[in-house]
Amino acid sequence: MRESTLRGSWLPAELNPAGYSNLNELFDECTSRYQDRTAFTSLGCDLSYADLDRYSRAFANYLLMDAGVKPGDRIALQLPNLIQYPILVFGALRAGVIVVNTNPLYTPEEMLHQFRDSGAKLLVIYASMAHKLEPILAETEIERVLVTQVGDFGGLFRGAFLNFAVRYIKRMEPKFSLPNCYWLKPSLEPWLETQCDYPQLSLGDIAVLQYTGGTTGVAKGAVLTHANLLANILQGRQVMQVAPQGWANLVISPLPLYHIYAFVVSQIIAAEGGHSLLIPNPRDLDGFIATLKRVRMSCFIGLNTLFIGLCRHSKFSQVDMSQLKATISGGMALTDKAADLWRQATGQEIIEAYGLTEASPAVTVNDPLKPVVGSIGRPLAATEIDIRESGYRSVGVNEPGELCVKGPQVMREYWLRPEETAATFTEDGYLRTGDIALIDDEGLVHIVDRAKDLIIVSGFNVYPTEVENVVASHPDILECAVVGDADPDTGELVHLYAVSSNPQLSAQDLKAWCAERLAGYKRPRKISFRETLPKTPVGKVLRRALRES
């Protein structure tokens, strides 16, 4: 059988001794075993495993019996870290529906691309963001919109108070008018006690379209199957078996669930019957630390910029770290500075992992008991890596080359993009990550560089071509290029170089132009005007020369 057929449809028996054939079998086992425990908390609202099971079944019933959604259809979720997120994800998977995770920071133009590309038929959107849907809805295939408020699943009194406060006190819900629009909570209530036959799913069925640019181009959907996600969940559980007992008792989860890193980690925690404390707005460090002071965390999931921001905060020393058993980093490279600050503040070493969306996402991870700062650890179970020169010839120990990966967690393909899929895999089936790495004498993997043009801002990928296309559409811009500059807070910042035909055009003018068309983390923070841009003989802009200037 060809490798392209095998990708995304298999799990080795040693990784899957229980013989799960889809994610729902694992979820059913967890919700049954841990039904009396709290699964998720957000903004003081708790969701037990029993209620997670009950409401997710209601959502699955609603999709199949009311919303006109069929197995294999795509539905988009556009929410911050609220307890309804896992309800919607688990419910969609029960119904055999494909989840399209959508960043709530997106502008209408970015939303339009993802909704069109995925062919989403239904959208669940946070009320505070629904106004952004108005100008683009008619240009999508979305047939029904469900709107949810912050406290919808937070209980009669607390939930009602949160909804009132957000809408009327903080005024964070701009008015909107959408056709075929319904409120989520009352839509599910009639289906809470209904029995429904759910589709029989296999390992090769698609679970999620997770949008990414890979290392180049506009956002495209990585096709992640039940096998892919199950593999990474089971691989993660295996790694954490050696972590101190009780690591999942209360896991601080500030990273957004629409990001593949947090999306899968939350499911690893759930598989252990753990409790995830979701933080909707970790950028509000004062509020975040106030929340941390009220709990005794057992594990912290973060990334480099968040570790630095917390450790620099004057009140972080007041947080009780006595029960902290593990700290996990991913999403961007962990710096020595962040590791040192965290060690000084908590007494803990950070366990750094490495991954990418196309690998669901984890590929390697440090030993939880003996993490090595500066290394991304060793490959996960059933994962093969090879360091290759230009993606072809394998190199030796301590020699840098492109990190190539093969394993059950590696995506099937890019959604509707066969040419880009083919270019992303080697002839013998390895995923080309675009990252430059080496393996040392002890078998530890080190990232020494990455795809030359990719910019990572606080763990989010920024693709220069996308930003350049937006800037180039300005009537006064002749040409432009985007590179990443080092930044102590966000890892990197977007630096725009522009050639303008209008001497009066200012950096603020361009920032305002981008603010209307790009999510915040993609917007240039530094803008330099040039007379010309360096180019190759054939006219291609040399971003490398700009980085070195």
N, C-alpha and C positions, 0 to 999 in steps of 0.2 A: 504493500500500500504506500502511496506517495506521502511524503512528509506534509504537504499542504492539506491532505485529507485528514491526517492524524492530528494536526494542530488544533487545540481547543476541544478535543473530544475524548481525551483519555486521562486516566489517573493510574499510577502504579499501585499495585495491591499493597505494597509496604507502606505507602503514604495514606491509603484509604482502607484500613482493615475492617471498618464497619460496613464497607460496601455501599456508601452513599451514591445514588445515581443522579441526584440533583441537590441544590441548596435547600430546598424545602424540607427534605428529609432530615437534614441537620437542624434546621430551625424548629421543626416539630418536636424533635428530641429535646432541644434546649427549653422551649416554652413549657413542655410537659414536666421536665425534671425540676425546673427552677421557678415554677409558676408563682410561688409566694414571695419571691425576691423582687427588689426594684431593679429594673433593667436600665432605664434612662431617667435622668433628671435634667430639666432646663428651666431657668428662671423660677425655681422653687416648685415646679410642677413635676410630679413623679409619674412614671409609667412602669407598672409591674410586668413581669413576663406573662402573666395570665391576661392582662389587658392588652399587651402587645399582640398576643395570639388572637384575642377576641376582635379587636379593631382591625387587624390586618386581614382577617377572614372577611369582615364586613366590607372592607375596601375591595377585596378580590371579588366578592359577590356583586357589589355595585358595578364594577368594571364589566363583568361578564353578563349580568342580567339587566342592567339599566343603561349603562353608558354606550352600549354598542361597540365595545372594544373586544377584539378577538385575540387569542393567543398568537404571539408573533408581532402584534401591533406595537408601536412605540408610544410611550407616554413620557412627557417631560416633567421633571420636578425642579422647581425654582424656589428654594427656601433657605433661610439661615438655619442654624443649629437649634431646631425645635423638636419636641418629642414626637411630633407627627411625622417627622422624616422617616424614622425606622418603621413606623406603621405603614407608610405608603410604599416603602421599598419592599418590605416583606409581603405586603398585600399584592403588589404588582407581580412579584415573583411567583406567588401562589397561583395567580391567574395565568401564568405563562406569558406575561406581557414584558416587553423589553423596556428597562428603565433608561431614560436619557437624563443624566445629571446635568443641571444647568446652573451656572454661576449667577447668583442673584446680583452681583456687581455689574453684570453685563449692561451695555447700552442697548436701546432698541435695535440698532443695526447688527450688533453681535448676536442678539437673540434671534433675529430673523434668519441669519445664516444657519444657526444650529437647528432651528425648528424646520427650516426648509430642507436642509441636508438630511436630517433624520427622518423626515416625513411623520413627525409626531402627530397623533390624532387627538390627544387629550393633554391638557396642561394643568398641573396643580401649582398655584403661585401664591406667594405671601401677599397679603392685602396691601402692605406698604409699597409693593413693587408693581401692582396690577396696572397702574396708570401708564407704565412703560410699554405695556402690551398693546394699548389702544391704536397707535399709529401703524402697527405692523400686522395685526391679527388677520386682516383680510388677505394678506399676501402669503399666508401659511395654509397648511392642510389641517390645522387644529379645528376640531368640530365642537369641542366642549371645553370649558374652562371651569376649574374648581378653585375657589379662593378660600384661603384659611387665615385666621387671625392668630396672634401670638398665644393666646390663652385657651384656644379651642378645646384642648384635651387636658386642661389643668384643673378640672373640678368646677363645681357650680359657683363657688364664691371667689376663689383665687383666679380662676380663669376669666370670670366676668370682670373682675377688677383690672386684670392686666389688659384685657381688650378695651375697657373704658379709658384706662390711663394712656394707652398708646394712641387711641383715636382722638380723644377729646382734650387730654391734658398736654401730652407731648406733641400732638398734632402731626403724627408720623404716617398717617394714612391719607395721601392725596386722593381726591375724588376720582372715580373712574366710571366708565360706561362701556360694558362689553356685551355683545350678543352671546346667547347660549352660555350664560355664566351662572354658576350655582355656588352656594356656600358649602364647604366640605363637610362640616360636622353634621348638619341636618340631613345631608345627602346620604350619609352612612347609617344613620340611626335605624331606618326601616330594615336594614339588612343584617342587623346584629344577631338575630336569632335564626336566620335563614340557613338552610343546608344547601350546599352547592357542590356539584361534581367538578373538581379541578382537573386540568389536563395532566396527562402523564408525561413528564419531562425527562429528557435524557441528558447525559453529560455534555453532549454536543450542542444542545439548544442555547441560543443567545440569552444572556441574562441582562447585560448592560451595554449601552453604547457610551463610552467614556471619551469625551472630546479632548483632543490634544493636537498640538502641531508637530509632535514628534521632535525632530531637530530642525525642520524647515517647514515653510508654507503656512497657509491658513489652517484653522482648526479642522480636524477630521476625526471621525469616530473610530476609536479602537473597539473592535468587536470582542467583547469579553464573554465567554460562555460560562455555563454552570461549572464545567470542569476547571476553567481558569481560576475562577474565584474560590471554588472549593479547595483547589490545590494550595492557593496562597493562605487561606484560612488554616488548613491542616498543617502547612509548613510553619506558620506562625505559632500555632499551638505547640508544635514539637519543640521549637526554639524556647518557648517560655516555660516548658516543663521543668527546666533547671533553675528558673528564677525562684526567689524566695516565696514560700507558700503565702497565699493571700494577696499576691500582687494585683489581682483584679477586683479587690473588695471595693475600691472607689478610685476609678481612673479619671483623671482630669483630661477632658477632650476638647481643647480650644480650637482645634483645626476644623475647617468646614467639612461636613459630611459629603458635600458634592465633589470634594477633592478625593481622588482614588486612595490616597494614603490613609486619611481618616475613615473613609468609607469601609475599607477592608479591616482596619484595626478595630473599628467598632464591632465588627462581626466576629473577630477573634475573641474579643472581650465577652460578647454574648454567648459564644460557644463554651466559655468557661463559667457561665452563670454570673458574670461580673456586672458591675454597676458603673455606667458611664455618666459622668457629669458633663453635659454639653454646655459650652460657653458660646452664646450667639455672637458676642462682639468682643473678642480678645484685644482689639485695638484700644479699647477703653481700659487701660491698665489700672486705674483707680478702682473701677467697678469690679474688674477681674480679681484684683488682690483682696477686695472686700469679700468677695465670694470665697476665695481660698482660705481666708481667716476663719470662716465659719465651719470648715470641714477638716477632716484628717485624711489626706490623700494617701493612697497606697501606690499609685503609679501616675506618672505625668507623661503625656504624649505631646511633643513640641517640635520646634525647629529652631535653627540658629538664631534668627532675629528675635524670636519670642524669649528665648533663654536670656539673651543680652538685655532686652527691655525690662524683664522682670527683675533680674539681678541688679540693675541700675536703679530700680525704684526704691525710694527711701523706706517704704513700709513692707517690702518683701520679707525683711528679717523677722516680721511679726507673725509670719505664716508658720503653722505647726508642721514640721517635717518629720516628726518622730515615727510615723508609720510608713514613710516613703520607702518602697522596696525596689522600684525600678523607674528609670527615666529613659525614654526612647526618642531618638531623633531621626527624622527623615525629611524628604521634600527638597532639601538643599544641603550643600556641604556643611558639615559641622567644623567650625574654626577652633583652633586652640584656645583663642580668647574666650569663646562661649563656654567651652568645656571647663576652663579654669575658673571662670566666674561662678558657674553652677556648682562646681566642686566646693568652692569656698563658702557658698551660700547654703548648700544642702548636705555636704559631706558625701554626695553621690557622684559616681562616674556616669556619664551618658552612654547609652548603648546606641551606637550609630548603625543605621541600616541604609541600604542603597536600593533604589528601584526606579522604575519608570512606568508610565501608564500602560505601555504595551506589554508589560509583564505583570500586571494585575495587583500591585506594582512591584513587590519585593523580590530581589534577586539574591542579595547577600545580607548578612547581619553579623554583628559582633557577638561573641559569647556573653550572655547576660551576666555571668559571674566574673569574667575577665576581659572587659572591653579594652581595646587598644585605640587610644586617641590617634587620629590620623589615618586609620584604616577603616574600611567598610566591612571588614570581617571576612567570612567565608561563605561560599554558596549555600543556599538552602537545600534541604533534602530533595533529591531527584532533579537537581538543577545542574546542568553542565555549563561551564563558561570556558571561553577560549580567547586569548589575547592575540589579535591578528594584525599584521601589517596590511593596511588598506583593505581590511576585511577578508583577506584571503590566506596569506601564509602565517602560520602560527609562529610566535616569537618565544624566546626563552625566558627563564626566570630573571626577574628584575629588569626586563626589557619592556618599554612602553609600547602599546599598540591599542587598536580599537577593541573595546570590550564587547564580545559577542556571546549571546545567551541562548540556551535551548532548555526547555522544561515544560511541564504540564501547565504552568501559569502563563506561558507566552501566548499572546492573543492569536486569534484565528487569522485576522486580516484587518485592514482598514475598510470601513463601511463604504461600499460602492466605489472603491479606488484600487482596482487590480494592478495598475502600473506602479502606484506608490507602494503597494504591498510587496510586489516583486522586488522593488529596489531596496526594501527594508530588510529582506532576508537574503542570506547567502545561498548558494546552490545546494549546500548540504543542510539547509534548514535552520541555521542560527539567526537569531535576531541581531541586527546591527544596531547597537545603542547610540553610536556617535560619540561616546565618551572614551577618552583615552585613559587607560589604566595599566597597572603592572601587578604581578603576583610576586611577593617576596619569598625569601628562602623558607619561611615558616608557613607558606601557603595562604598568607593574608593578602587580600586585595586592596590596592590603593588607587584612588582616582587622582591622576596627575594633571588632567586637563579635561575639557569637555568640548563638545561641538562648538567650533570657533565663533559662531554667530549667535547662538542661543544666549539669552539674558534671563537670569533667574532673580526675580524680585520677591523677597519674602516667601520663597518656596514656589511661586507661580512662574510658569514659563511665559516669557515674552518673546515673540517672534518678530525680528526686525522688519521683515517684508510687510507684515500686516500694518505695523505702525507707519512705515514709509508710504504705503499705499494711501493711508488716511491723510498724511501730511501733504503728499504729492497732489491730492485732490484740491488743495487750497489754490485759488486762482493766482496768487502771487508767487508760488513756489516753482522754481525751475527744476531743481533736483534736490535730493536729500538722502541721508543715510543715518542709520541708527546703530549705536554700539552700546555696550554696557560698561559703566564705570564702577569701580569698587565703592562701596558705601558701608560704613560701620554699622548702620542700623538695619538696612534691608538686604545686605549682601552685595547687591548691585543696584544701580539706578539706570534709567533709560536716558542716554545722552543723544540728542538729536543734532546733527549737522545739516544746515540748510543753506541753499543758494536762492536768494529772493530777487525778483524783478522790481520790487517796491522797497526803496530805502527806508520808508516809514514803517514798514512791517516790524513789529516788536516781538520779543519772546513771549510776552503776555498774550498778544494776539494769537500766536500759534498754540499756546497752552489752552486758551479758551476754545479754539477750533477742535483740539483733541479731546477736551473735556466733554464735548457733545457727542463724540463718536467712539470713544475708547473707555474701557473700564479703568478705574483709578490707577491700578498697578501697572498698566500698560502706557500710561501717559508720560511724555518726556518731563523729567524734572530739571534737566540742564539742556539749554539750547545755545548752540554756537552758530553764528552766521559766517559763511565763507564766500569768497569770490568764486572759487571752483572747488571741486572735490577730486581727490586722487583717483586715477582710473588705470585699468590695464590697457594694453594696446587695442583691445577690441571694444573698449568703452565701459567695462564693468567697474563699478565703484569698488575701491579697495578699502573695505572696512578695517582690515588689519592695519593699514597705514594710519587710519584715523585713531585707532586704539593706541598706536605707538606715538602719536603726535603730542 
